[in-house]
Amino acid sequence: MIMQRKYGLEWPMHPGPSQDDRDRAARIEEAGAFVFDRYEQLLIFRSPEAADSALAGMSKEWRDTVERCDLLMVSNDAVITPYDRFSDFAFQGGLGTTYFDLQDVAVFRLHASQPEAEPAPAVMQLEEHLIASCGEAWQVIERQLAELAERIARAYRCEIEWLDVAHP
């Protein structure tokens, strides 16, 4: 699959390696949680259960400072075409994998379900609002612009398919 949901825990950490961070990492491992990837102050887990396990091993003070976030990971095999605002919405984890915060983005692709549909011009009109194209057909847009994407798709007689990244 070109994109997968991941789960993040973000908390204030030291900019460089510190003993406190090593202690936290040891407690996370003792709790049976495996950190999939990391970006600055964000630990990324494969599942919500792994993130919950990591939290269970932490002190109350640490748990109270953590922010949860749902992420969309784009496979390293996928070709990503970034647009102007890509760096405002995407980041690369320590594994070199690209992530988007699902609170901020929505992902769709257009289908020419009618003979007179024009998906290429529709994408061209949306281009100024796009954050990235992923793979052959998936487009990443700001979540708040999803309705605009719907209207443009209808204007060009295209069907829009939203990537379903609901909780498992």
N, CA, C and O atoms as a DFTB+ gen file, in Angstrom:
672 C
 N C O
     1  1       0.846      -1.188       0.000
     2  2       0.000       0.000       0.000
     3  2       0.888       1.246       0.000
     4  3       1.905       1.293       0.691
     5  1       0.502       2.225      -0.760
     6  2       1.304       3.435      -0.932
     7  2       1.284       4.336       0.313
     8  3       2.248       5.058       0.569
     9  1       0.186       4.295       1.085
    10  2       0.071       5.119       2.280
    11  2      -0.509       4.307       3.431
    12  3      -1.393       3.474       3.236
    13  1       0.000       4.561       4.630
    14  2      -0.477       3.863       5.819
    15  2      -0.621       4.844       6.968
    16  3       0.084       5.850       7.054
    17  1      -1.543       4.524       7.832
    18  2      -1.747       5.333       9.033
    19  2      -0.725       4.924      10.092
    20  3      -0.466       3.739      10.297
    21  1      -0.155       5.914      10.754
    22  2       0.757       5.702      11.880
    23  2       0.296       6.601      13.017
    24  3      -0.559       7.467      12.830
    25  1       0.871       6.386      14.202
    26  2       0.403       7.068      15.404
    27  2       1.584       7.726      16.101
    28  3       2.598       7.082      16.371
    29  1       1.443       8.998      16.387
    30  2       2.537       9.741      16.983
    31  2       2.261      10.201      18.395
    32  3       1.123      10.480      18.772
    33  1       3.336      10.272      19.168
    34  2       3.317      10.889      20.491
    35  2       4.404      11.947      20.483
    36  3       5.573      11.656      20.232
    37  1       4.002      13.176      20.760
    38  2       4.954      14.283      20.743
    39  2       5.045      14.874      22.135
    40  3       4.027      15.137      22.776
    41  1       6.269      15.081      22.602
    42  2       6.459      15.696      23.909
    43  2       7.749      16.488      23.900
    44  3       8.624      16.235      23.072
    45  1       7.883      17.452      24.814
    46  2       9.101      18.250      24.866
    47  2      10.303      17.384      25.257
    48  3      10.349      16.821      26.351
    49  1      11.261      17.291      24.354
    50  2      12.491      16.550      24.604
    51  2      13.668      17.498      24.418
    52  3      13.513      18.622      23.938
    53  1      14.802      17.041      24.793
    54  2      16.021      17.810      24.594
    55  2      16.394      17.778      23.113
    56  3      16.119      16.791      22.431
    57  1      17.013      18.842      22.611
    58  2      17.364      18.873      21.190
    59  2      18.346      17.770      20.795
    60  3      18.265      17.252      19.682
    61  1      19.244      17.412      21.658
    62  2      20.200      16.344      21.368
    63  2      19.955      15.179      22.296
    64  3      19.082      15.252      23.160
    65  1      20.708      14.104      22.137
    66  2      20.535      12.962      23.040
    67  2      20.826      13.372      24.485
    68  3      21.794      14.079      24.761
    69  1      19.967      12.912      25.400
    70  2      20.167      13.215      26.814
    71  2      19.872      11.963      27.627
    72  3      19.266      11.016      27.126
    73  1      20.299      11.963      28.871
    74  2      20.039      10.821      29.742
    75  2      18.547      10.664      29.998
    76  3      18.046       9.541      30.045
    77  1      17.820      11.786      30.167
    78  2      16.368      11.711      30.365
    79  2      15.692      11.010      29.187
    80  3      14.824      10.158      29.377
    81  1      16.100      11.378      27.962
    82  2      15.506      10.758      26.779
    83  2      15.864       9.282      26.696
    84  3      15.026       8.468      26.308
    85  1      17.097       8.921      27.052
    86  2      17.485       7.501      27.046
    87  2      16.680       6.728      28.086
    88  3      16.287       5.586      27.848
    89  1      16.435       7.354      29.243
    90  2      15.620       6.712      30.274
    91  2      14.186       6.505      29.782
    92  3      13.596       5.446      29.999
    93  1      13.636       7.515      29.122
    94  2      12.283       7.391      28.577
    95  2      12.238       6.278      27.540
    96  3      11.312       5.467      27.534
    97  1      13.239       6.237      26.665
    98  2      13.290       5.194      25.632
    99  2      13.344       3.814      26.279
   100  3      12.686       2.883      25.813
   101  1      14.123       3.677      27.346
   102  2      14.208       2.386      28.046
   103  2      12.863       2.016      28.651
   104  3      12.465       0.852      28.597
   105  1      12.144       2.996      29.236
   106  2      10.832       2.713      29.827
   107  2       9.816       2.332      28.745
   108  3       8.949       1.487      28.974
   109  1       9.924       2.952      27.574
   110  2       9.034       2.609      26.464
   111  2       9.270       1.160      26.053
   112  3       8.318       0.403      25.861
   113  1      10.536       0.774      25.917
   114  2      10.854      -0.604      25.547
   115  2      10.413      -1.586      26.625
   116  3       9.904      -2.663      26.313
   117  1      10.605      -1.221      27.897
   118  2      10.167      -2.085      28.996
   119  2       8.657      -2.283      28.982
   120  3       8.157      -3.335      29.378
   121  1       7.939      -1.269      28.525
   122  2       6.476      -1.362      28.450
   123  2       6.035      -2.206      27.253
   124  3       4.841      -2.443      27.068
   125  1       6.990      -2.660      26.442
   126  2       6.671      -3.513      25.301
   127  2       6.298      -2.758      24.049
   128  3       5.743      -3.344      23.120
   129  1       6.588      -1.469      24.000
   130  2       6.258      -0.664      22.820
   131  2       7.496      -0.497      21.946
   132  3       8.593      -0.256      22.451
   133  1       7.319      -0.622      20.660
   134  2       8.407      -0.458      19.705
   135  2       8.219       0.866      18.965
   136  3       7.177       1.098      18.354
   137  1       9.221       1.721      19.023
   138  2       9.171       2.988      18.293
   139  2       9.508       2.693      16.842
   140  3      10.608       2.228      16.541
   141  1       8.578       2.958      15.948
   142  2       8.749       2.693      14.520
   143  2       9.691       3.704      13.875
   144  3      10.561       3.334      13.088
   145  1       9.516       4.983      14.211
   146  2      10.324       6.056      13.620
   147  2      10.293       7.235      14.578
   148  3       9.534       7.248      15.547
   149  1      11.136       8.232      14.287
   150  2      11.198       9.409      15.147
   151  2      11.480      10.645      14.293
   152  3      12.205      10.585      13.300
   153  1      10.896      11.752      14.701
   154  2      11.162      13.042      14.067
   155  2      11.170      14.092      15.166
   156  3      10.148      14.346      15.802
   157  1      12.315      14.694      15.380
   158  2      12.484      15.700      16.418
   159  2      11.851      15.229      17.730
   160  3      12.355      14.287      18.341
   161  1      10.770      15.853      18.175
   162  2      10.141      15.513      19.456
   163  2       8.959      14.557      19.298
   164  3       8.130      14.429      20.199
   165  1       8.890      13.899      18.161
   166  2       7.771      13.030      17.834
   167  2       8.243      11.579      17.720
   168  3       9.139      11.263      16.939
   169  1       7.624      10.709      18.512
   170  2       7.855       9.275      18.386
   171  2       6.696       8.699      17.582
   172  3       5.536       9.025      17.833
   173  1       7.013       7.843      16.617
   174  2       6.008       7.309      15.707
   175  2       5.885       5.805      15.945
   176  3       6.882       5.085      16.009
   177  1       4.634       5.351      16.076
   178  2       4.340       3.952      16.360
   179  2       3.490       3.363      15.246
   180  3       2.785       4.082      14.538
   181  1       3.566       2.039      15.100
   182  2       2.789       1.337      14.066
   183  2       1.298       1.299      14.372
   184  3       0.476       1.291      13.455
   185  1       0.944       1.275      15.647
   186  2      -0.466       1.091      16.012
   187  2      -0.815       1.957      17.216
   188  3       0.073       2.395      17.948
   189  1      -2.115       2.205      17.423
   190  2      -2.512       2.965      18.615
   191  2      -2.196       2.182      19.888
   192  3      -1.928       2.771      20.935
   193  1      -2.230       0.848      19.792
   194  2      -1.911       0.023      20.958
   195  2      -0.452       0.187      21.370
   196  3      -0.141       0.235      22.560
   197  1       0.439       0.271      20.390
   198  2       1.861       0.477      20.696
   199  2       2.067       1.839      21.348
   200  3       2.856       1.965      22.284
   201  1       1.367       2.854      20.862
   202  2       1.465       4.189      21.464
   203  2       0.913       4.161      22.892
   204  3       1.490       4.767      23.795
   205  1      -0.201       3.459      23.094
   206  2      -0.772       3.337      24.444
   207  2       0.185       2.619      25.386
   208  3       0.319       3.001      26.548
   209  1       0.850       1.578      24.888
   210  2       1.829       0.850      25.714
   211  2       2.973       1.763      26.119
   212  3       3.438       1.725      27.259
   213  1       3.421       2.580      25.183
   214  2       4.510       3.517      25.493
   215  2       4.068       4.482      26.588
   216  3       4.835       4.768      27.507
   217  1       2.857       4.979      26.500
   218  2       2.341       5.895      27.520
   219  2       2.220       5.221      28.875
   220  3       2.484       5.836      29.908
   221  1       1.819       3.950      28.870
   222  2       1.627       3.222      30.133
   223  2       2.927       3.118      30.928
   224  3       2.906       3.060      32.157
   225  1       4.043       3.096      30.230
   226  2       5.326       2.973      30.913
   227  2       5.902       4.286      31.389
   228  3       6.985       4.304      31.973
   229  1       5.215       5.375      31.157
   230  2       5.741       6.695      31.504
   231  2       5.149       7.228      32.802
   232  3       4.091       6.791      33.254
   233  1       5.850       8.165      33.375
   234  2       5.352       8.817      34.586
   235  2       4.161       9.704      34.224
   236  3       4.001      10.089      33.066
   237  1       3.333      10.026      35.207
   238  2       2.157      10.877      34.977
   239  2       2.580      12.232      34.418
   240  3       1.916      12.775      33.535
   241  1       3.667      12.772      34.923
   242  2       4.149      14.071      34.439
   243  2       4.434      14.015      32.935
   244  3       4.089      14.940      32.200
   245  1       5.056      12.946      32.491
   246  2       5.369      12.802      31.077
   247  2       4.090      12.611      30.269
   248  3       3.917      13.231      29.220
   249  1       3.185      11.747      30.761
   250  2       1.934      11.493      30.040
   251  2       1.116      12.770      29.882
   252  3       0.443      12.951      28.867
   253  1       1.166      13.661      30.880
   254  2       0.389      14.899      30.818
   255  2       0.922      15.888      29.792
   256  3       0.197      16.796      29.384
   257  1       2.173      15.734      29.365
   258  2       2.745      16.671      28.398
   259  2       2.698      16.154      26.966
   260  3       3.050      16.880      26.036
   261  1       2.272      14.919      26.778
   262  2       2.268      14.292      25.454
   263  2       1.075      14.761      24.628
   264  3      -0.041      14.905      25.129
   265  1       1.347      14.991      23.356
   266  2       0.278      15.258      22.392
   267  2       0.224      14.089      21.434
   268  3       1.246      13.664      20.897
   269  1      -0.981      13.568      21.220
   270  2      -1.167      12.484      20.256
   271  2      -1.423      13.076      18.874
   272  3      -2.018      14.146      18.744
   273  1      -0.971      12.374      17.858
   274  2      -1.318      12.797      16.506
   275  2      -1.418      11.575      15.601
   276  3      -0.675      10.605      15.750
   277  1      -2.344      11.646      14.673
   278  2      -2.520      10.610      13.669
   279  2      -1.779      11.060      12.425
   280  3      -1.918      12.196      11.970
   281  1      -0.993      10.150      11.891
   282  2      -0.125      10.485      10.767
   283  2      -0.439       9.622       9.560
   284  3      -0.956       8.511       9.686
   285  1      -0.123      10.145       8.401
   286  2      -0.195       9.387       7.161
   287  2       1.227       9.227       6.659
   288  3       1.897      10.208       6.340
   289  1       1.684       7.982       6.590
   290  2       3.027       7.678       6.110
   291  2       2.942       7.297       4.636
   292  3       2.126       6.462       4.246
   293  1       3.793       7.918       3.824
   294  2       3.856       7.591       2.404
   295  2       5.022       6.628       2.209
   296  3       6.136       6.895       2.660
   297  1       4.771       5.531       1.551
   298  2       5.782       4.512       1.311
   299  2       7.019       5.114       0.630
   300  3       6.902       5.996      -0.220
   301  1       8.189       4.630       1.010
   302  2       9.428       5.092       0.372
   303  2       9.472       4.743      -1.109
   304  3      10.224       5.353      -1.869
   305  1       8.669       3.764      -1.523
   306  2       8.624       3.364      -2.931
   307  2       7.799       4.330      -3.779
   308  3       7.937       4.352      -5.002
   309  1       6.953       5.117      -3.147
   310  2       6.058       6.021      -3.875
   311  2       6.813       7.253      -4.362
   312  3       7.674       7.792      -3.667
   313  1       6.474       7.679      -5.555
   314  2       7.028       8.922      -6.092
   315  2       6.177      10.061      -5.555
   316  3       4.960      10.080      -5.741
   317  1       6.826      11.013      -4.886
   318  2       6.114      12.165      -4.327
   319  2       6.509      13.400      -5.123
   320  3       7.691      13.707      -5.277
   321  1       5.499      14.103      -5.624
   322  2       5.735      15.373      -6.307
   323  2       5.287      16.473      -5.355
   324  3       4.089      16.646      -5.130
   325  1       6.237      17.219      -4.793
   326  2       5.851      18.278      -3.855
   327  2       5.417      19.550      -4.587
   328  3       5.922      19.871      -5.664
   329  1       4.476      20.257      -3.979
   330  2       4.059      21.560      -4.482
   331  2       4.566      22.627      -3.517
   332  3       5.254      22.310      -2.547
   333  1       4.232      23.879      -3.774
   334  2       4.807      25.025      -3.049
   335  2       4.747      24.905      -1.530
   336  3       5.708      25.277      -0.855
   337  1       3.668      24.406      -0.980
   338  2       3.495      24.410       0.480
   339  2       3.812      23.058       1.123
   340  3       3.437      22.810       2.269
   341  1       4.492      22.200       0.394
   342  2       4.815      20.859       0.874
   343  2       5.502      20.881       2.241
   344  3       5.120      20.135       3.143
   345  1       6.503      21.728       2.391
   346  2       7.268      21.749       3.646
   347  2       6.446      22.275       4.828
   348  3       6.845      22.089       5.978
   349  1       5.316      22.924       4.570
   350  2       4.434      23.377       5.643
   351  2       3.600      22.233       6.224
   352  3       3.079      22.343       7.334
   353  1       3.473      21.137       5.472
   354  2       2.581      20.059       5.872
   355  2       3.245      18.689       5.990
   356  3       2.652      17.769       6.553
   357  1       4.441      18.539       5.482
   358  2       5.100      17.235       5.456
   359  2       6.433      17.290       6.188
   360  3       7.046      18.349       6.320
   361  1       6.866      16.133       6.659
   362  2       8.196      16.021       7.256
   363  2       8.734      14.627       6.982
   364  3       7.983      13.699       6.681
   365  1      10.042      14.501       7.090
   366  2      10.685      13.208       6.910
   367  2      11.163      12.702       8.255
   368  3      11.857      13.403       8.991
   369  1      10.780      11.470       8.564
   370  2      11.223      10.836       9.798
   371  2      12.671      10.391       9.673
   372  3      13.303      10.562       8.631
   373  1      13.171       9.828      10.732
   374  2      14.547       9.365      10.766
   375  2      14.844       8.283       9.744
   376  3      15.995       8.119       9.340
   377  1      13.828       7.540       9.315
   378  2      14.003       6.489       8.312
   379  2      13.942       7.045       6.892
   380  3      14.053       6.293       5.923
   381  1      13.764       8.376       6.767
   382  2      13.660       8.987       5.446
   383  2      12.271       8.879       4.846
   384  3      12.083       9.174       3.666
   385  1      11.304       8.463       5.634
   386  2       9.927       8.298       5.185
   387  2       9.163       9.603       5.364
   388  3       9.359      10.310       6.353
   389  1       8.298       9.923       4.413
   390  2       7.506      11.151       4.458
   391  2       6.208      10.914       5.212
   392  3       5.538       9.896       5.035
   393  1       5.866      11.895       6.068
   394  2       4.644      11.835       6.874
   395  2       3.860      13.137       6.717
   396  3       4.427      14.207       6.499
   397  1       2.528      13.008       6.836
   398  2       1.616      14.142       6.916
   399  2       0.786      13.975       8.179
   400  3       0.477      12.850       8.572
   401  1       0.421      15.084       8.819
   402  2      -0.473      15.053       9.974
   403  2      -1.903      14.988       9.431
   404  3      -2.330      15.877       8.695
   405  1      -2.633      13.944       9.794
   406  2      -3.988      13.760       9.273
   407  2      -4.980      14.808       9.764
   408  3      -6.071      14.931       9.207
   409  1      -4.629      15.542      10.767
   410  2      -5.504      16.630      11.214
   411  2      -5.500      17.758      10.184
   412  3      -6.460      18.523      10.088
   413  1      -4.421      17.855       9.421
   414  2      -4.246      18.968       8.495
   415  2      -4.515      18.651       7.033
   416  3      -4.776      19.563       6.249
   417  1      -4.458      17.378       6.644
   418  2      -4.548      17.042       5.219
   419  2      -5.649      16.035       4.936
   420  3      -6.113      15.320       5.825
   421  1      -6.054      15.999       3.670
   422  2      -6.963      14.995       3.133
   423  2      -6.348      14.524       1.813
   424  3      -5.640      15.279       1.147
   425  1      -6.622      13.283       1.445
   426  2      -6.013      12.693       0.256
   427  2      -7.116      12.150      -0.643
   428  3      -8.032      11.470      -0.180
   429  1      -7.016      12.458      -1.937
   430  2      -8.048      12.034      -2.878
   431  2      -7.441      11.697      -4.231
   432  3      -6.282      12.003      -4.512
   433  1      -8.256      11.058      -5.057
   434  2      -7.921      10.900      -6.470
   435  2      -9.193      11.062      -7.276
   436  3     -10.295      10.821      -6.784
   437  1      -9.026      11.469      -8.503
   438  2     -10.161      11.722      -9.383
   439  2     -10.356      10.549     -10.327
   440  3      -9.392       9.926     -10.773
   441  1     -11.622      10.255     -10.628
   442  2     -11.966       9.192     -11.573
   443  2     -12.799       9.795     -12.695
   444  3     -13.685      10.616     -12.457
   445  1     -12.505       9.379     -13.907
   446  2     -13.295       9.783     -15.061
   447  2     -14.418       8.770     -15.225
   448  3     -14.343       7.882     -16.073
   449  1     -15.448       8.906     -14.418
   450  2     -16.542       7.925     -14.417
   451  2     -17.556       8.180     -15.534
   452  3     -18.405       7.334     -15.811
   453  1     -17.465       9.334     -16.165
   454  2     -18.358       9.661     -17.276
   455  2     -17.505       9.889     -18.517
   456  3     -16.351      10.303     -18.403
   457  1     -18.050       9.626     -19.696
   458  2     -17.249       9.815     -20.920
   459  2     -16.749      11.251     -21.097
   460  3     -15.669      11.465     -21.646
   461  1     -17.520      12.228     -20.639
   462  2     -17.125      13.637     -20.821
   463  2     -16.308      14.189     -19.645
   464  3     -16.050      15.391     -19.590
   465  1     -15.902      13.337     -18.717
   466  2     -15.106      13.772     -17.555
   467  2     -13.727      14.254     -18.002
   468  3     -13.152      13.746     -18.965
   469  1     -13.208      15.256     -17.272
   470  2     -11.910      15.843     -17.603
   471  2     -11.022      15.905     -16.356
   472  3     -10.864      16.977     -15.774
   473  1     -10.437      14.771     -15.935
   474  2      -9.630      14.776     -14.713
   475  2      -8.354      15.610     -14.806
   476  3      -7.975      16.251     -13.826
   477  1      -7.688      15.618     -15.952
   478  2      -6.433      16.372     -16.079
   479  2      -6.652      17.876     -15.870
   480  3      -5.915      18.480     -15.092
   481  1      -7.636      18.508     -16.534
   482  2      -7.883      19.931     -16.262
   483  2      -8.338      20.193     -14.825
   484  3      -8.040      21.245     -14.260
   485  1      -9.056      19.238     -14.236
   486  2      -9.488      19.403     -12.840
   487  2      -8.273      19.467     -11.927
   488  3      -8.197      20.327     -11.049
   489  1      -7.323      18.562     -12.133
   490  2      -6.107      18.575     -11.314
   491  2      -5.326      19.859     -11.561
   492  3      -4.762      20.428     -10.627
   493  1      -5.287      20.323     -12.817
   494  2      -4.575      21.572     -13.111
   495  2      -5.211      22.744     -12.353
   496  3      -4.498      23.604     -11.836
   497  1      -6.532      22.781     -12.287
   498  2      -7.190      23.867     -11.565
   499  2      -6.924      23.762     -10.060
   500  3      -6.825      24.781      -9.377
   501  1      -6.810      22.550      -9.551
   502  2      -6.542      22.337      -8.122
   503  2      -5.077      22.542      -7.761
   504  3      -4.748      22.694      -6.584
   505  1      -4.200      22.548      -8.748
   506  2      -2.757      22.530      -8.504
   507  2      -2.280      23.596      -7.521
   508  3      -1.410      23.320      -6.695
   509  1      -2.828      24.798      -7.594
   510  2      -2.374      25.859      -6.687
   511  2      -2.722      25.574      -5.225
   512  3      -2.169      26.197      -4.318
   513  1      -3.637      24.634      -5.002
   514  2      -4.054      24.283      -3.641
   515  2      -3.443      22.980      -3.148
   516  3      -3.550      22.651      -1.967
   517  1      -2.803      22.238      -4.045
   518  2      -2.263      20.930      -3.679
   519  2      -0.981      21.054      -2.864
   520  3      -0.198      21.990      -3.028
   521  1      -0.798      20.092      -1.994
   522  2       0.416      20.005      -1.182
   523  2       1.398      19.050      -1.848
   524  3       2.602      19.303      -1.886
   525  1       0.861      17.938      -2.377
   526  2       1.710      16.947      -3.046
   527  2       0.850      16.009      -3.867
   528  3      -0.358      15.891      -3.658
   529  1       1.506      15.342      -4.811
   530  2       0.929      14.201      -5.511
   531  2       1.742      12.998      -5.072
   532  3       2.968      13.069      -4.983
   533  1       1.066      11.902      -4.801
   534  2       1.733      10.688      -4.330
   535  2       1.369       9.534      -5.243
   536  3       0.193       9.258      -5.479
   537  1       2.380       8.870      -5.750
   538  2       2.122       7.753      -6.639
   539  2       1.557       8.252      -7.949
   540  3       1.844       9.367      -8.386
   541  1       0.758       7.422      -8.562
   542  2       0.204       7.744      -9.872
   543  2      -0.924       8.766      -9.823
   544  3      -1.031       9.611     -10.712
   545  1      -1.771       8.697      -8.788
   546  2      -2.995       9.491      -8.870
   547  2      -3.431      10.185      -7.590
   548  3      -4.336      11.018      -7.640
   549  1      -2.838       9.886      -6.459
   550  2      -3.303      10.459      -5.191
   551  2      -2.819      11.889      -5.029
   552  3      -1.655      12.196      -5.286
   553  1      -3.724      12.761      -4.602
   554  2      -3.422      14.170      -4.386
   555  2      -3.621      14.489      -2.907
   556  3      -4.583      14.031      -2.291
   557  1      -2.710      15.275      -2.341
   558  2      -2.802      15.696      -0.939
   559  2      -3.177      17.171      -0.930
   560  3      -2.560      17.993      -1.608
   561  1      -4.203      17.487      -0.146
   562  2      -4.706      18.858      -0.070
   563  2      -4.977      19.191       1.398
   564  3      -5.154      18.295       2.223
   565  1      -5.008      20.458       1.707
   566  2      -5.384      20.866       3.065
   567  2      -6.792      20.375       3.362
   568  3      -7.687      20.490       2.525
   569  1      -6.981      19.836       4.540
   570  2      -8.286      19.284       4.913
   571  2      -9.399      20.324       4.746
   572  3     -10.502      19.989       4.313
   573  1      -9.114      21.566       5.085
   574  2     -10.143      22.600       5.002
   575  2     -10.520      22.950       3.562
   576  3     -11.495      23.669       3.343
   577  1      -9.766      22.453       2.576
   578  2     -10.078      22.714       1.170
   579  2     -10.752      21.525       0.487
   580  3     -10.899      21.516      -0.736
   581  1     -11.157      20.537       1.253
   582  2     -11.779      19.337       0.688
   583  2     -13.061      19.677      -0.080
   584  3     -13.322      19.103      -1.137
   585  1     -13.848      20.595       0.442
   586  2     -15.087      20.972      -0.245
   587  2     -14.784      21.629      -1.595
   588  3     -15.495      21.395      -2.573
   589  1     -13.741      22.441      -1.649
   590  2     -13.324      23.055      -2.914
   591  2     -12.948      21.969      -3.927
   592  3     -13.330      22.050      -5.094
   593  1     -12.206      20.960      -3.484
   594  2     -11.829      19.854      -4.374
   595  2     -13.073      19.144      -4.903
   596  3     -13.129      18.770      -6.075
   597  1     -14.059      18.963      -4.047
   598  2     -15.323      18.328      -4.458
   599  2     -16.010      19.149      -5.551
   600  3     -16.466      18.602      -6.555
   601  1     -16.079      20.462      -5.346
   602  2     -16.752      21.332      -6.324
   603  2     -16.020      21.324      -7.666
   604  3     -16.657      21.260      -8.717
   605  1     -14.714      21.387      -7.638
   606  2     -13.941      21.378      -8.885
   607  2     -14.109      20.037      -9.595
   608  3     -14.251      19.997     -10.817
   609  1     -14.096      18.948      -8.843
   610  2     -14.298      17.627      -9.449
   611  2     -15.657      17.565     -10.156
   612  3     -15.756      17.078     -11.282
   613  1     -16.696      18.062      -9.488
   614  2     -18.035      18.063     -10.108
   615  2     -18.060      18.932     -11.359
   616  3     -18.670      18.563     -12.363
   617  1     -17.396      20.091     -11.302
   618  2     -17.391      20.995     -12.453
   619  2     -16.775      20.332     -13.686
   620  3     -17.157      20.634     -14.817
   621  1     -15.828      19.436     -13.461
   622  2     -15.184      18.728     -14.573
   623  2     -15.757      17.319     -14.747
   624  3     -15.159      16.469     -15.406
   625  1     -16.928      17.090     -14.142
   626  2     -17.672      15.833     -14.275
   627  2     -16.848      14.611     -13.868
   628  3     -16.942      13.547     -14.479
   629  1     -16.044      14.789     -12.826
   630  2     -15.223      13.698     -12.288
   631  2     -15.813      13.221     -10.966
   632  3     -16.508      13.953     -10.260
   633  1     -15.514      11.993     -10.669
   634  2     -15.870      11.439      -9.367
   635  2     -14.621      11.549      -8.494
   636  3     -13.507      11.302      -8.956
   637  1     -14.814      11.920      -7.234
   638  2     -13.683      12.062      -6.324
   639  2     -13.728      10.923      -5.303
   640  3     -14.779      10.616      -4.740
   641  1     -12.584      10.314      -5.082
   642  2     -12.462       9.236      -4.101
   643  2     -11.508       9.714      -3.010
   644  3     -10.360      10.061      -3.284
   645  1     -11.996       9.728      -1.774
   646  2     -11.173      10.135      -0.638
   647  2     -10.491       8.917      -0.041
   648  3     -11.123       7.875       0.135
   649  1      -9.228       9.037       0.266
   650  2      -8.494       7.950       0.896
   651  2      -9.087       7.694       2.267
   652  3      -9.187       8.607       3.087
   653  1      -9.478       6.465       2.516
   654  2     -10.066       6.095       3.794
   655  2      -8.943       5.713       4.743
   656  3      -8.319       4.663       4.594
   657  1      -8.694       6.571       5.713
   658  2      -7.647       6.298       6.714
   659  2      -8.276       6.252       8.090
   660  3      -7.706       6.729       9.071
   661  1      -9.467       5.666       8.144
   662  2     -10.171       5.544       9.417
   663  2      -9.381       4.626      10.350
   664  3      -8.531       3.848       9.916
   665  1      -9.685       4.740      11.631
   666  2      -9.038       3.874      12.613
   667  2      -9.317       2.420      12.262
   668  3     -10.418       2.091      11.821
   669  1      -8.332       1.546      12.453
   670  2      -8.536       0.120      12.137
   671  2      -9.558      -0.506      13.068
   672  3      -9.855      -1.695      12.949
